[in-house]
């Protein structure tokens, strides 16, 4: 009998595409830990660990992905080689800019209105004041959409493609069939 390979799924895509929501859904369905790279990165007062101490950020990511079986969401370039090297599957949410912007606007509006703490213990909340900041998810999603798509095209579809099976999802209606293919690959 062949030993089952631990399921390790990386969810990637432009900010606001739905990575975290999808990661939580898959992790819950599969009873796997869900690792949100933003939660590892952002400290109290919006301290950006990947910029302030990249080695510490990488070390935390390595510790988080060391156990067998997980679902990781995030686009941090500094962590991606680690995650993709171990991933069995990559779900790339490659949605149009219009879809992403609708989602990121709705999410930001809801978060700002409800003053939700984004990552427990950080005190970080969306505020209306930050909507025009270059690093706010709305601006970030708009400014990085085309570059992210081009980068993932090379990274996930080019000659240096990871060993993982890539599930490219171009529209929200493509998500269910992609998840069915993922499940078929990893029957419990």
Secondary structure, DSSP 4 states (H G I P E B T S, - for coil): -PPPPPPEEEEEESTTSSHHHHHHHHHHHHT--EEEHHHHHEEGGGEEHHHH-HHHHHHHHHHHH-SS-EEEE---HHHHHHHHHH-SEEEEE---HHHHHHHHHHHHHHHHHHT-BSSTTS--B--GGGGGSTTSHHHHHHHHHHHHHHHHHHHHHSTT--SSEEEEE-STTHHHHHHHHHHHHT--
